[in-house]
Structures are given as C-alpha cells and as structure tokens.
Amino acid sequence: MKLVPLADRVVLKQCEAEETTKSGIILAGSAQEKPQEAEVVAVGPGGNVDGKEVTMHVKVGDKVIYSKYAGNEVKLDGEEYIIVKQNDILAVVEA
C-alpha cells in the first residue's frame, strides 16, 4: 500500500532514536526520547487550502525537523508514519 497525502499534508517516517548518549551510556527503550527528525516519504499537491494558495517547499527524501506534538501517527503494513501539515515542519536538515 501507499500513502498519498492530500492538500498541504506531508507523510514522514521518523528517524531511529539514539540508543547511546554521546558519552557512551546505553539508554533503555523507555528512556529514549523520540527524535523530532524524520524523512519525507510523500508530499501532497498543495493548492488552495482554507482560501490561501499553498506551495509545497519540501520534497520526498528531505530530512526535516517537525514540531514535537504535531501530526497524526499512522501504522501501515507494519511501518509507522506521521502525517503533518507543511507548516508543522520547522526546518529542512541539509548535509
């Protein structure tokens, strides 16, 4: 199956949580904080949303930072995704 977002929605796949700290301490699963970094999996077409023209600024494959409490978590074919509005994406991470 494939998720196809509508309007100004973006489908994200969350990056893996760090299992060790920078100093080498191994974290238990419950102590790991969910990262706010994700990869863009699908992007909606944009268009006219709530009477305003919306241009999509992210593309598939971008690494992004999104708002901590944004979006809806969805599980599809055993994979977990987050669907957010484009304005919940705070930044694009460039290498």
PDB file of N, CA, C and O in Angstrom, chain B, residues numbered from 101:
ATOM      1  N   MET B 101       0.829  -1.186   0.000  1.00  0.00           N
ATOM      2  CA  MET B 101       0.000   0.000   0.000  1.00  0.00           C
ATOM      3  C   MET B 101       0.872   1.247   0.000  1.00  0.00           C
ATOM      4  O   MET B 101       2.053   1.207   0.346  1.00  0.00           O
ATOM      5  N   LYS B 102       0.261   2.347  -0.394  1.00  0.00           N
ATOM      6  CA  LYS B 102       0.990   3.598  -0.498  1.00  0.00           C
ATOM      7  C   LYS B 102       0.138   4.717   0.090  1.00  0.00           C
ATOM      8  O   LYS B 102      -1.059   4.797  -0.183  1.00  0.00           O
ATOM      9  N   LEU B 103       0.748   5.577   0.893  1.00  0.00           N
ATOM     10  CA  LEU B 103       0.056   6.740   1.446  1.00  0.00           C
ATOM     11  C   LEU B 103       0.210   7.910   0.480  1.00  0.00           C
ATOM     12  O   LEU B 103       1.325   8.249   0.082  1.00  0.00           O
ATOM     13  N   VAL B 104      -0.902   8.521   0.106  1.00  0.00           N
ATOM     14  CA  VAL B 104      -0.881   9.697  -0.763  1.00  0.00           C
ATOM     15  C   VAL B 104      -1.556  10.825  -0.005  1.00  0.00           C
ATOM     16  O   VAL B 104      -2.780  10.835   0.125  1.00  0.00           O
ATOM     17  N   PRO B 105      -0.771  11.789   0.505  1.00  0.00           N
ATOM     18  CA  PRO B 105      -1.353  12.881   1.287  1.00  0.00           C
ATOM     19  C   PRO B 105      -2.139  13.865   0.419  1.00  0.00           C
ATOM     20  O   PRO B 105      -1.851  14.036  -0.766  1.00  0.00           O
ATOM     21  N   LEU B 106      -3.114  14.492   1.020  1.00  0.00           N
ATOM     22  CA  LEU B 106      -3.939  15.479   0.334  1.00  0.00           C
ATOM     23  C   LEU B 106      -3.517  16.883   0.744  1.00  0.00           C
ATOM     24  O   LEU B 106      -2.925  17.084   1.805  1.00  0.00           O
ATOM     25  N   ALA B 107      -3.827  17.839  -0.103  1.00  0.00           N
ATOM     26  CA  ALA B 107      -3.604  19.264   0.155  1.00  0.00           C
ATOM     27  C   ALA B 107      -2.177  19.557   0.633  1.00  0.00           C
ATOM     28  O   ALA B 107      -1.209  19.221  -0.050  1.00  0.00           O
ATOM     29  N   ASP B 108      -2.051  20.188   1.814  1.00  0.00           N
ATOM     30  CA  ASP B 108      -0.726  20.607   2.302  1.00  0.00           C
ATOM     31  C   ASP B 108      -0.161  19.618   3.318  1.00  0.00           C
ATOM     32  O   ASP B 108       0.631  20.004   4.177  1.00  0.00           O
ATOM     33  N   ARG B 109      -0.554  18.362   3.234  1.00  0.00           N
ATOM     34  CA  ARG B 109      -0.073  17.343   4.171  1.00  0.00           C
ATOM     35  C   ARG B 109       1.223  16.705   3.662  1.00  0.00           C
ATOM     36  O   ARG B 109       1.481  16.647   2.460  1.00  0.00           O
ATOM     37  N   VAL B 110       2.028  16.228   4.619  1.00  0.00           N
ATOM     38  CA  VAL B 110       3.306  15.575   4.316  1.00  0.00           C
ATOM     39  C   VAL B 110       3.382  14.299   5.157  1.00  0.00           C
ATOM     40  O   VAL B 110       3.068  14.322   6.347  1.00  0.00           O
ATOM     41  N   VAL B 111       3.797  13.194   4.547  1.00  0.00           N
ATOM     42  CA  VAL B 111       3.969  11.936   5.270  1.00  0.00           C
ATOM     43  C   VAL B 111       5.439  11.805   5.639  1.00  0.00           C
ATOM     44  O   VAL B 111       6.314  11.909   4.780  1.00  0.00           O
ATOM     45  N   LEU B 112       5.709  11.574   6.935  1.00  0.00           N
ATOM     46  CA  LEU B 112       7.078  11.465   7.445  1.00  0.00           C
ATOM     47  C   LEU B 112       7.318  10.090   8.033  1.00  0.00           C
ATOM     48  O   LEU B 112       6.411   9.474   8.593  1.00  0.00           O
ATOM     49  N   LYS B 113       8.552   9.611   7.902  1.00  0.00           N
ATOM     50  CA  LYS B 113       8.984   8.388   8.578  1.00  0.00           C
ATOM     51  C   LYS B 113      10.035   8.817   9.580  1.00  0.00           C
ATOM     52  O   LYS B 113      11.085   9.348   9.219  1.00  0.00           O
ATOM     53  N   GLN B 114       9.733   8.578  10.848  1.00  0.00           N
ATOM     54  CA  GLN B 114      10.592   9.048  11.933  1.00  0.00           C
ATOM     55  C   GLN B 114      11.945   8.333  11.916  1.00  0.00           C
ATOM     56  O   GLN B 114      12.022   7.130  11.662  1.00  0.00           O
ATOM     57  N   CYS B 115      13.002   9.090  12.189  1.00  0.00           N
ATOM     58  CA  CYS B 115      14.340   8.519  12.300  1.00  0.00           C
ATOM     59  C   CYS B 115      14.429   7.697  13.580  1.00  0.00           C
ATOM     60  O   CYS B 115      13.665   7.917  14.520  1.00  0.00           O
ATOM     61  N   GLU B 116      15.356   6.757  13.614  1.00  0.00           N
ATOM     62  CA  GLU B 116      15.536   5.900  14.785  1.00  0.00           C
ATOM     63  C   GLU B 116      16.040   6.712  15.972  1.00  0.00           C
ATOM     64  O   GLU B 116      16.830   7.642  15.809  1.00  0.00           O
ATOM     65  N   ALA B 117      15.579   6.354  17.165  1.00  0.00           N
ATOM     66  CA  ALA B 117      16.022   7.014  18.392  1.00  0.00           C
ATOM     67  C   ALA B 117      17.455   6.587  18.708  1.00  0.00           C
ATOM     68  O   ALA B 117      17.844   5.449  18.446  1.00  0.00           O
ATOM     69  N   GLU B 118      18.225   7.498  19.266  1.00  0.00           N
ATOM     70  CA  GLU B 118      19.590   7.192  19.669  1.00  0.00           C
ATOM     71  C   GLU B 118      19.576   6.177  20.806  1.00  0.00           C
ATOM     72  O   GLU B 118      18.837   6.342  21.777  1.00  0.00           O
ATOM     73  N   GLU B 119      20.385   5.132  20.690  1.00  0.00           N
ATOM     74  CA  GLU B 119      20.442   4.118  21.739  1.00  0.00           C
ATOM     75  C   GLU B 119      21.553   4.390  22.742  1.00  0.00           C
ATOM     76  O   GLU B 119      21.549   3.837  23.842  1.00  0.00           O
ATOM     77  N   THR B 120      22.508   5.244  22.366  1.00  0.00           N
ATOM     78  CA  THR B 120      23.580   5.600  23.295  1.00  0.00           C
ATOM     79  C   THR B 120      23.737   7.115  23.302  1.00  0.00           C
ATOM     80  O   THR B 120      23.453   7.791  22.313  1.00  0.00           O
ATOM     81  N   THR B 121      24.190   7.626  24.429  1.00  0.00           N
ATOM     82  CA  THR B 121      24.462   9.059  24.522  1.00  0.00           C
ATOM     83  C   THR B 121      25.826   9.330  23.913  1.00  0.00           C
ATOM     84  O   THR B 121      26.567   8.397  23.603  1.00  0.00           O
ATOM     85  N   LYS B 122      26.162  10.601  23.740  1.00  0.00           N
ATOM     86  CA  LYS B 122      27.468  10.952  23.182  1.00  0.00           C
ATOM     87  C   LYS B 122      28.610  10.477  24.060  1.00  0.00           C
ATOM     88  O   LYS B 122      29.718  10.250  23.574  1.00  0.00           O
ATOM     89  N   SER B 123      28.347  10.325  25.350  1.00  0.00           N
ATOM     90  CA  SER B 123      29.391   9.857  26.259  1.00  0.00           C
ATOM     91  C   SER B 123      29.458   8.334  26.330  1.00  0.00           C
ATOM     92  O   SER B 123      30.292   7.786  27.051  1.00  0.00           O
ATOM     93  N   GLY B 124      28.570   7.632  25.575  1.00  0.00           N
ATOM     94  CA  GLY B 124      28.636   6.179  25.503  1.00  0.00           C
ATOM     95  C   GLY B 124      27.695   5.430  26.418  1.00  0.00           C
ATOM     96  O   GLY B 124      27.753   4.202  26.477  1.00  0.00           O
ATOM     97  N   ILE B 125      26.824   6.130  27.139  1.00  0.00           N
ATOM     98  CA  ILE B 125      25.872   5.465  28.028  1.00  0.00           C
ATOM     99  C   ILE B 125      24.740   4.882  27.189  1.00  0.00           C
ATOM    100  O   ILE B 125      24.138   5.586  26.379  1.00  0.00           O
ATOM    101  N   ILE B 126      24.449   3.593  27.383  1.00  0.00           N
ATOM    102  CA  ILE B 126      23.380   2.931  26.640  1.00  0.00           C
ATOM    103  C   ILE B 126      22.049   3.219  27.331  1.00  0.00           C
ATOM    104  O   ILE B 126      21.911   3.027  28.539  1.00  0.00           O
ATOM    105  N   LEU B 127      21.058   3.687  26.540  1.00  0.00           N
ATOM    106  CA  LEU B 127      19.749   4.049  27.080  1.00  0.00           C
ATOM    107  C   LEU B 127      18.767   2.901  26.937  1.00  0.00           C
ATOM    108  O   LEU B 127      18.741   2.218  25.913  1.00  0.00           O
ATOM    109  N   ALA B 128      17.960   2.691  27.964  1.00  0.00           N
ATOM    110  CA  ALA B 128      16.877   1.714  27.893  1.00  0.00           C
ATOM    111  C   ALA B 128      15.806   2.240  26.951  1.00  0.00           C
ATOM    112  O   ALA B 128      15.722   3.448  26.726  1.00  0.00           O
ATOM    113  N   GLY B 129      14.992   1.356  26.400  1.00  0.00           N
ATOM    114  CA  GLY B 129      13.957   1.760  25.448  1.00  0.00           C
ATOM    115  C   GLY B 129      13.039   2.830  25.989  1.00  0.00           C
ATOM    116  O   GLY B 129      12.653   3.742  25.258  1.00  0.00           O
ATOM    117  N   SER B 130      12.678   2.735  27.268  1.00  0.00           N
ATOM    118  CA  SER B 130      11.766   3.720  27.852  1.00  0.00           C
ATOM    119  C   SER B 130      12.442   5.076  28.076  1.00  0.00           C
ATOM    120  O   SER B 130      11.758   6.094  28.178  1.00  0.00           O
ATOM    121  N   ALA B 131      13.770   5.099  28.152  1.00  0.00           N
ATOM    122  CA  ALA B 131      14.496   6.351  28.398  1.00  0.00           C
ATOM    123  C   ALA B 131      14.815   7.095  27.106  1.00  0.00           C
ATOM    124  O   ALA B 131      15.213   8.259  27.134  1.00  0.00           O
ATOM    125  N   GLN B 132      14.638   6.413  25.970  1.00  0.00           N
ATOM    126  CA  GLN B 132      14.951   7.053  24.697  1.00  0.00           C
ATOM    127  C   GLN B 132      13.863   8.061  24.338  1.00  0.00           C
ATOM    128  O   GLN B 132      12.670   7.762  24.388  1.00  0.00           O
ATOM    129  N   GLU B 133      14.301   9.246  23.979  1.00  0.00           N
ATOM    130  CA  GLU B 133      13.354  10.276  23.584  1.00  0.00           C
ATOM    131  C   GLU B 133      13.089  10.140  22.090  1.00  0.00           C
ATOM    132  O   GLU B 133      14.015   9.923  21.309  1.00  0.00           O
ATOM    133  N   LYS B 134      11.815  10.270  21.691  1.00  0.00           N
ATOM    134  CA  LYS B 134      11.502  10.200  20.270  1.00  0.00           C
ATOM    135  C   LYS B 134      12.158  11.371  19.564  1.00  0.00           C
ATOM    136  O   LYS B 134      11.997  12.519  19.977  1.00  0.00           O
ATOM    137  N   PRO B 135      12.891  11.086  18.508  1.00  0.00           N
ATOM    138  CA  PRO B 135      13.522  12.201  17.794  1.00  0.00           C
ATOM    139  C   PRO B 135      12.486  13.011  17.028  1.00  0.00           C
ATOM    140  O   PRO B 135      11.442  12.484  16.643  1.00  0.00           O
ATOM    141  N   GLN B 136      12.769  14.273  16.808  1.00  0.00           N
ATOM    142  CA  GLN B 136      11.881  15.124  16.035  1.00  0.00           C
ATOM    143  C   GLN B 136      12.388  15.238  14.607  1.00  0.00           C
ATOM    144  O   GLN B 136      11.922  16.084  13.843  1.00  0.00           O
ATOM    145  N   GLU B 137      13.341  14.385  14.245  1.00  0.00           N
ATOM    146  CA  GLU B 137      13.881  14.377  12.895  1.00  0.00           C
ATOM    147  C   GLU B 137      13.229  13.236  12.130  1.00  0.00           C
ATOM    148  O   GLU B 137      13.071  12.135  12.657  1.00  0.00           O
ATOM    149  N   ALA B 138      12.851  13.504  10.887  1.00  0.00           N
ATOM    150  CA  ALA B 138      12.176  12.490  10.079  1.00  0.00           C
ATOM    151  C   ALA B 138      12.535  12.684   8.610  1.00  0.00           C
ATOM    152  O   ALA B 138      13.050  13.725   8.202  1.00  0.00           O
ATOM    153  N   GLU B 139      12.246  11.647   7.833  1.00  0.00           N
ATOM    154  CA  GLU B 139      12.456  11.706   6.390  1.00  0.00           C
ATOM    155  C   GLU B 139      11.101  11.849   5.713  1.00  0.00           C
ATOM    156  O   GLU B 139      10.136  11.189   6.098  1.00  0.00           O
ATOM    157  N   VAL B 140      11.030  12.715   4.701  1.00  0.00           N
ATOM    158  CA  VAL B 140       9.797  12.924   3.954  1.00  0.00           C
ATOM    159  C   VAL B 140       9.587  11.735   3.021  1.00  0.00           C
ATOM    160  O   VAL B 140      10.454  11.412   2.210  1.00  0.00           O
ATOM    161  N   VAL B 141       8.427  11.088   3.144  1.00  0.00           N
ATOM    162  CA  VAL B 141       8.103   9.911   2.338  1.00  0.00           C
ATOM    163  C   VAL B 141       7.165  10.272   1.185  1.00  0.00           C
ATOM    164  O   VAL B 141       7.276   9.721   0.089  1.00  0.00           O
ATOM    165  N   ALA B 142       6.235  11.209   1.441  1.00  0.00           N
ATOM    166  CA  ALA B 142       5.288  11.641   0.412  1.00  0.00           C
ATOM    167  C   ALA B 142       4.848  13.066   0.708  1.00  0.00           C
ATOM    168  O   ALA B 142       4.795  13.488   1.863  1.00  0.00           O
ATOM    169  N   VAL B 143       4.533  13.804  -0.360  1.00  0.00           N
ATOM    170  CA  VAL B 143       4.141  15.212  -0.234  1.00  0.00           C
ATOM    171  C   VAL B 143       2.844  15.429  -0.998  1.00  0.00           C
ATOM    172  O   VAL B 143       2.694  14.974  -2.132  1.00  0.00           O
ATOM    173  N   GLY B 144       1.907  16.130  -0.363  1.00  0.00           N
ATOM    174  CA  GLY B 144       0.644  16.469  -1.019  1.00  0.00           C
ATOM    175  C   GLY B 144       0.865  17.505  -2.118  1.00  0.00           C
ATOM    176  O   GLY B 144       1.954  18.069  -2.231  1.00  0.00           O
ATOM    177  N   PRO B 145      -0.158  17.754  -2.922  1.00  0.00           N
ATOM    178  CA  PRO B 145      -0.017  18.670  -4.060  1.00  0.00           C
ATOM    179  C   PRO B 145      -0.035  20.151  -3.704  1.00  0.00           C
ATOM    180  O   PRO B 145       0.282  20.986  -4.551  1.00  0.00           O
ATOM    181  N   GLY B 146      -0.397  20.494  -2.473  1.00  0.00           N
ATOM    182  CA  GLY B 146      -0.517  21.917  -2.127  1.00  0.00           C
ATOM    183  C   GLY B 146      -1.829  22.438  -2.678  1.00  0.00           C
ATOM    184  O   GLY B 146      -2.868  21.794  -2.528  1.00  0.00           O
ATOM    185  N   GLY B 147      -1.792  23.595  -3.314  1.00  0.00           N
ATOM    186  CA  GLY B 147      -3.003  24.148  -3.908  1.00  0.00           C
ATOM    187  C   GLY B 147      -3.697  25.123  -2.984  1.00  0.00           C
ATOM    188  O   GLY B 147      -3.058  25.766  -2.151  1.00  0.00           O
ATOM    189  N   ASN B 148      -5.013  25.230  -3.132  1.00  0.00           N
ATOM    190  CA  ASN B 148      -5.798  26.184  -2.362  1.00  0.00           C
ATOM    191  C   ASN B 148      -6.272  25.514  -1.067  1.00  0.00           C
ATOM    192  O   ASN B 148      -7.117  24.619  -1.094  1.00  0.00           O
ATOM    193  N   VAL B 149      -5.718  25.958   0.064  1.00  0.00           N
ATOM    194  CA  VAL B 149      -6.066  25.400   1.369  1.00  0.00           C
ATOM    195  C   VAL B 149      -6.608  26.525   2.238  1.00  0.00           C
ATOM    196  O   VAL B 149      -5.907  27.506   2.486  1.00  0.00           O
ATOM    197  N   ASP B 150      -7.840  26.399   2.702  1.00  0.00           N
ATOM    198  CA  ASP B 150      -8.504  27.412   3.531  1.00  0.00           C
ATOM    199  C   ASP B 150      -8.469  28.791   2.881  1.00  0.00           C
ATOM    200  O   ASP B 150      -8.266  29.794   3.565  1.00  0.00           O
ATOM    201  N   GLY B 151      -8.662  28.847   1.583  1.00  0.00           N
ATOM    202  CA  GLY B 151      -8.709  30.112   0.866  1.00  0.00           C
ATOM    203  C   GLY B 151      -7.359  30.729   0.560  1.00  0.00           C
ATOM    204  O   GLY B 151      -7.297  31.843   0.039  1.00  0.00           O
ATOM    205  N   LYS B 152      -6.278  30.033   0.871  1.00  0.00           N
ATOM    206  CA  LYS B 152      -4.925  30.556   0.604  1.00  0.00           C
ATOM    207  C   LYS B 152      -4.189  29.590  -0.317  1.00  0.00           C
ATOM    208  O   LYS B 152      -4.325  28.372  -0.196  1.00  0.00           O
ATOM    209  N   GLU B 153      -3.422  30.141  -1.224  1.00  0.00           N
ATOM    210  CA  GLU B 153      -2.619  29.316  -2.127  1.00  0.00           C
ATOM    211  C   GLU B 153      -1.396  28.796  -1.373  1.00  0.00           C
ATOM    212  O   GLU B 153      -0.634  29.583  -0.811  1.00  0.00           O
ATOM    213  N   VAL B 154      -1.204  27.472  -1.357  1.00  0.00           N
ATOM    214  CA  VAL B 154      -0.098  26.850  -0.633  1.00  0.00           C
ATOM    215  C   VAL B 154       0.852  26.195  -1.629  1.00  0.00           C
ATOM    216  O   VAL B 154       0.440  25.366  -2.439  1.00  0.00           O
ATOM    217  N   THR B 155       2.126  26.573  -1.561  1.00  0.00           N
ATOM    218  CA  THR B 155       3.172  25.962  -2.370  1.00  0.00           C
ATOM    219  C   THR B 155       3.968  25.038  -1.473  1.00  0.00           C
ATOM    220  O   THR B 155       4.364  25.429  -0.375  1.00  0.00           O
ATOM    221  N   MET B 156       4.206  23.827  -1.923  1.00  0.00           N
ATOM    222  CA  MET B 156       4.945  22.863  -1.107  1.00  0.00           C
ATOM    223  C   MET B 156       6.449  23.143  -1.227  1.00  0.00           C
ATOM    224  O   MET B 156       6.979  23.282  -2.330  1.00  0.00           O
ATOM    225  N   HIS B 157       7.124  23.222  -0.077  1.00  0.00           N
ATOM    226  CA  HIS B 157       8.544  23.569  -0.036  1.00  0.00           C
ATOM    227  C   HIS B 157       9.437  22.382   0.298  1.00  0.00           C
ATOM    228  O   HIS B 157      10.662  22.506   0.273  1.00  0.00           O
ATOM    229  N   VAL B 158       8.845  21.239   0.609  1.00  0.00           N
ATOM    230  CA  VAL B 158       9.639  20.046   0.899  1.00  0.00           C
ATOM    231  C   VAL B 158       9.410  19.033  -0.213  1.00  0.00           C
ATOM    232  O   VAL B 158       8.411  19.093  -0.929  1.00  0.00           O
ATOM    233  N   LYS B 159      10.350  18.100  -0.346  1.00  0.00           N
ATOM    234  CA  LYS B 159      10.215  17.065  -1.368  1.00  0.00           C
ATOM    235  C   LYS B 159      10.566  15.714  -0.763  1.00  0.00           C
ATOM    236  O   LYS B 159      11.183  15.644   0.300  1.00  0.00           O
ATOM    237  N   VAL B 160      10.179  14.659  -1.431  1.00  0.00           N
ATOM    238  CA  VAL B 160      10.452  13.303  -0.968  1.00  0.00           C
ATOM    239  C   VAL B 160      11.963  13.120  -0.808  1.00  0.00           C
ATOM    240  O   VAL B 160      12.740  13.487  -1.690  1.00  0.00           O
ATOM    241  N   GLY B 161      12.363  12.554   0.316  1.00  0.00           N
ATOM    242  CA  GLY B 161      13.785  12.322   0.588  1.00  0.00           C
ATOM    243  C   GLY B 161      14.412  13.366   1.495  1.00  0.00           C
ATOM    244  O   GLY B 161      15.490  13.135   2.044  1.00  0.00           O
ATOM    245  N   ASP B 162      13.755  14.524   1.666  1.00  0.00           N
ATOM    246  CA  ASP B 162      14.285  15.558   2.566  1.00  0.00           C
ATOM    247  C   ASP B 162      14.281  15.047   4.004  1.00  0.00           C
ATOM    248  O   ASP B 162      13.372  14.320   4.405  1.00  0.00           O
ATOM    249  N   LYS B 163      15.300  15.428   4.781  1.00  0.00           N
ATOM    250  CA  LYS B 163      15.321  15.198   6.226  1.00  0.00           C
ATOM    251  C   LYS B 163      14.822  16.493   6.854  1.00  0.00           C
ATOM    252  O   LYS B 163      15.314  17.576   6.535  1.00  0.00           O
ATOM    253  N   VAL B 164      13.845  16.377   7.748  1.00  0.00           N
ATOM    254  CA  VAL B 164      13.232  17.566   8.328  1.00  0.00           C
ATOM    255  C   VAL B 164      13.128  17.451   9.843  1.00  0.00           C
ATOM    256  O   VAL B 164      13.186  16.359  10.407  1.00  0.00           O
ATOM    257  N   ILE B 165      12.973  18.600  10.486  1.00  0.00           N
ATOM    258  CA  ILE B 165      12.672  18.697  11.910  1.00  0.00           C
ATOM    259  C   ILE B 165      11.229  19.183  11.984  1.00  0.00           C
ATOM    260  O   ILE B 165      10.866  20.177  11.355  1.00  0.00           O
ATOM    261  N   TYR B 166      10.401  18.465  12.767  1.00  0.00           N
ATOM    262  CA  TYR B 166       8.990  18.844  12.853  1.00  0.00           C
ATOM    263  C   TYR B 166       8.619  19.157  14.300  1.00  0.00           C
ATOM    264  O   TYR B 166       9.322  18.769  15.234  1.00  0.00           O
ATOM    265  N   SER B 167       7.522  19.853  14.465  1.00  0.00           N
ATOM    266  CA  SER B 167       7.033  20.259  15.778  1.00  0.00           C
ATOM    267  C   SER B 167       6.752  19.025  16.635  1.00  0.00           C
ATOM    268  O   SER B 167       6.233  18.023  16.142  1.00  0.00           O
ATOM    269  N   LYS B 168       7.096  19.103  17.908  1.00  0.00           N
ATOM    270  CA  LYS B 168       7.059  17.947  18.811  1.00  0.00           C
ATOM    271  C   LYS B 168       5.690  17.279  18.916  1.00  0.00           C
ATOM    272  O   LYS B 168       5.613  16.051  18.933  1.00  0.00           O
ATOM    273  N   TYR B 169       4.632  18.039  18.987  1.00  0.00           N
ATOM    274  CA  TYR B 169       3.303  17.461  19.183  1.00  0.00           C
ATOM    275  C   TYR B 169       2.439  17.541  17.925  1.00  0.00           C
ATOM    276  O   TYR B 169       1.211  17.536  18.013  1.00  0.00           O
ATOM    277  N   ALA B 170       3.062  17.613  16.779  1.00  0.00           N
ATOM    278  CA  ALA B 170       2.336  17.769  15.523  1.00  0.00           C
ATOM    279  C   ALA B 170       1.950  16.423  14.921  1.00  0.00           C
ATOM    280  O   ALA B 170       2.582  15.399  15.181  1.00  0.00           O
ATOM    281  N   GLY B 171       0.918  16.451  14.126  1.00  0.00           N
ATOM    282  CA  GLY B 171       0.584  15.332  13.272  1.00  0.00           C
ATOM    283  C   GLY B 171      -0.178  14.188  13.894  1.00  0.00           C
ATOM    284  O   GLY B 171      -0.490  14.175  15.085  1.00  0.00           O
ATOM    285  N   ASN B 172      -0.463  13.229  13.038  1.00  0.00           N
ATOM    286  CA  ASN B 172      -1.173  12.015  13.423  1.00  0.00           C
ATOM    287  C   ASN B 172      -0.296  10.821  13.091  1.00  0.00           C
ATOM    288  O   ASN B 172       0.237  10.718  11.986  1.00  0.00           O
ATOM    289  N   GLU B 173      -0.151   9.920  14.052  1.00  0.00           N
ATOM    290  CA  GLU B 173       0.639   8.720  13.811  1.00  0.00           C
ATOM    291  C   GLU B 173      -0.249   7.679  13.139  1.00  0.00           C
ATOM    292  O   GLU B 173      -1.396   7.471  13.534  1.00  0.00           O
ATOM    293  N   VAL B 174       0.309   7.023  12.108  1.00  0.00           N
ATOM    294  CA  VAL B 174      -0.420   6.037  11.331  1.00  0.00           C
ATOM    295  C   VAL B 174       0.463   4.810  11.180  1.00  0.00           C
ATOM    296  O   VAL B 174       1.665   4.934  10.945  1.00  0.00           O
ATOM    297  N   LYS B 175      -0.127   3.618  11.313  1.00  0.00           N
ATOM    298  CA  LYS B 175       0.615   2.392  11.111  1.00  0.00           C
ATOM    299  C   LYS B 175       0.052   1.711   9.866  1.00  0.00           C
ATOM    300  O   LYS B 175      -1.150   1.454   9.786  1.00  0.00           O
ATOM    301  N   LEU B 176       0.928   1.416   8.886  1.00  0.00           N
ATOM    302  CA  LEU B 176       0.502   0.816   7.627  1.00  0.00           C
ATOM    303  C   LEU B 176       1.517  -0.232   7.215  1.00  0.00           C
ATOM    304  O   LEU B 176       2.704   0.072   7.094  1.00  0.00           O
ATOM    305  N   ASP B 177       1.075  -1.445   7.001  1.00  0.00           N
ATOM    306  CA  ASP B 177       1.952  -2.560   6.616  1.00  0.00           C
ATOM    307  C   ASP B 177       3.114  -2.734   7.583  1.00  0.00           C
ATOM    308  O   ASP B 177       4.233  -3.023   7.159  1.00  0.00           O
ATOM    309  N   GLY B 178       2.863  -2.562   8.876  1.00  0.00           N
ATOM    310  CA  GLY B 178       3.902  -2.755   9.883  1.00  0.00           C
ATOM    311  C   GLY B 178       4.862  -1.592  10.044  1.00  0.00           C
ATOM    312  O   GLY B 178       5.749  -1.648  10.896  1.00  0.00           O
ATOM    313  N   GLU B 179       4.715  -0.547   9.259  1.00  0.00           N
ATOM    314  CA  GLU B 179       5.570   0.647   9.344  1.00  0.00           C
ATOM    315  C   GLU B 179       4.788   1.779   9.997  1.00  0.00           C
ATOM    316  O   GLU B 179       3.580   1.909   9.801  1.00  0.00           O
ATOM    317  N   GLU B 180       5.496   2.602  10.782  1.00  0.00           N
ATOM    318  CA  GLU B 180       4.841   3.746  11.423  1.00  0.00           C
ATOM    319  C   GLU B 180       5.196   5.038  10.683  1.00  0.00           C
ATOM    320  O   GLU B 180       6.357   5.287  10.358  1.00  0.00           O
ATOM    321  N   TYR B 181       4.183   5.841  10.428  1.00  0.00           N
ATOM    322  CA  TYR B 181       4.355   7.113   9.731  1.00  0.00           C
ATOM    323  C   TYR B 181       3.682   8.211  10.548  1.00  0.00           C
ATOM    324  O   TYR B 181       2.854   7.940  11.418  1.00  0.00           O
ATOM    325  N   ILE B 182       4.054   9.449  10.253  1.00  0.00           N
ATOM    326  CA  ILE B 182       3.422  10.615  10.866  1.00  0.00           C
ATOM    327  C   ILE B 182       2.946  11.502   9.722  1.00  0.00           C
ATOM    328  O   ILE B 182       3.717  11.817   8.815  1.00  0.00           O
ATOM    329  N   ILE B 183       1.683  11.902   9.763  1.00  0.00           N
ATOM    330  CA  ILE B 183       1.150  12.809   8.747  1.00  0.00           C
ATOM    331  C   ILE B 183       1.005  14.181   9.391  1.00  0.00           C
ATOM    332  O   ILE B 183       0.279  14.346  10.371  1.00  0.00           O
ATOM    333  N   VAL B 184       1.709  15.171   8.824  1.00  0.00           N
ATOM    334  CA  VAL B 184       1.692  16.532   9.366  1.00  0.00           C
ATOM    335  C   VAL B 184       1.330  17.523   8.270  1.00  0.00           C
ATOM    336  O   VAL B 184       1.446  17.226   7.081  1.00  0.00           O
ATOM    337  N   LYS B 185       0.894  18.698   8.686  1.00  0.00           N
ATOM    338  CA  LYS B 185       0.730  19.796   7.737  1.00  0.00           C
ATOM    339  C   LYS B 185       2.114  20.384   7.479  1.00  0.00           C
ATOM    340  O   LYS B 185       2.998  20.319   8.333  1.00  0.00           O
ATOM    341  N   GLN B 186       2.288  20.957   6.297  1.00  0.00           N
ATOM    342  CA  GLN B 186       3.587  21.520   5.956  1.00  0.00           C
ATOM    343  C   GLN B 186       4.038  22.579   6.965  1.00  0.00           C
ATOM    344  O   GLN B 186       5.231  22.677   7.252  1.00  0.00           O
ATOM    345  N   ASN B 187       3.114  23.371   7.508  1.00  0.00           N
ATOM    346  CA  ASN B 187       3.535  24.420   8.448  1.00  0.00           C
ATOM    347  C   ASN B 187       3.944  23.875   9.820  1.00  0.00           C
ATOM    348  O   ASN B 187       4.400  24.640  10.671  1.00  0.00           O
ATOM    349  N   ASP B 188       3.785  22.546  10.052  1.00  0.00           N
ATOM    350  CA  ASP B 188       4.304  21.917  11.275  1.00  0.00           C
ATOM    351  C   ASP B 188       5.764  21.504  11.107  1.00  0.00           C
ATOM    352  O   ASP B 188       6.407  21.090  12.071  1.00  0.00           O
ATOM    353  N   ILE B 189       6.288  21.613   9.887  1.00  0.00           N
ATOM    354  CA  ILE B 189       7.700  21.310   9.647  1.00  0.00           C
ATOM    355  C   ILE B 189       8.484  22.589   9.915  1.00  0.00           C
ATOM    356  O   ILE B 189       8.228  23.638   9.323  1.00  0.00           O
ATOM    357  N   LEU B 190       9.452  22.468  10.830  1.00  0.00           N
ATOM    358  CA  LEU B 190      10.190  23.650  11.281  1.00  0.00           C
ATOM    359  C   LEU B 190      11.418  23.954  10.439  1.00  0.00           C
ATOM    360  O   LEU B 190      11.766  25.118  10.241  1.00  0.00           O
ATOM    361  N   ALA B 191      12.091  22.891   9.930  1.00  0.00           N
ATOM    362  CA  ALA B 191      13.329  23.107   9.189  1.00  0.00           C
ATOM    363  C   ALA B 191      13.649  21.895   8.324  1.00  0.00           C
ATOM    364  O   ALA B 191      13.206  20.781   8.601  1.00  0.00           O
ATOM    365  N   VAL B 192      14.423  22.134   7.278  1.00  0.00           N
ATOM    366  CA  VAL B 192      14.975  21.055   6.452  1.00  0.00           C
ATOM    367  C   VAL B 192      16.434  20.907   6.864  1.00  0.00           C
ATOM    368  O   VAL B 192      17.160  21.897   6.947  1.00  0.00           O
ATOM    369  N   VAL B 193      16.866  19.670   7.123  1.00  0.00           N
ATOM    370  CA  VAL B 193      18.250  19.410   7.526  1.00  0.00           C
ATOM    371  C   VAL B 193      19.083  19.185   6.262  1.00  0.00           C
ATOM    372  O   VAL B 193      18.810  18.273   5.482  1.00  0.00           O
ATOM    373  N   GLU B 194      20.081  20.012   6.073  1.00  0.00           N
ATOM    374  CA  GLU B 194      20.968  19.872   4.906  1.00  0.00           C
ATOM    375  C   GLU B 194      22.307  19.327   5.354  1.00  0.00           C
ATOM    376  O   GLU B 194      22.843  19.723   6.389  1.00  0.00           O
ATOM    377  N   ALA B 195      22.842  18.406   4.552  1.00  0.00           N
ATOM    378  CA  ALA B 195      24.133  17.798   4.905  1.00  0.00           C
ATOM    379  C   ALA B 195      25.288  18.668   4.470  1.00  0.00           C
ATOM    380  O   ALA B 195      26.446  18.310   4.688  1.00  0.00           O
TER     381      ALA B 195
END
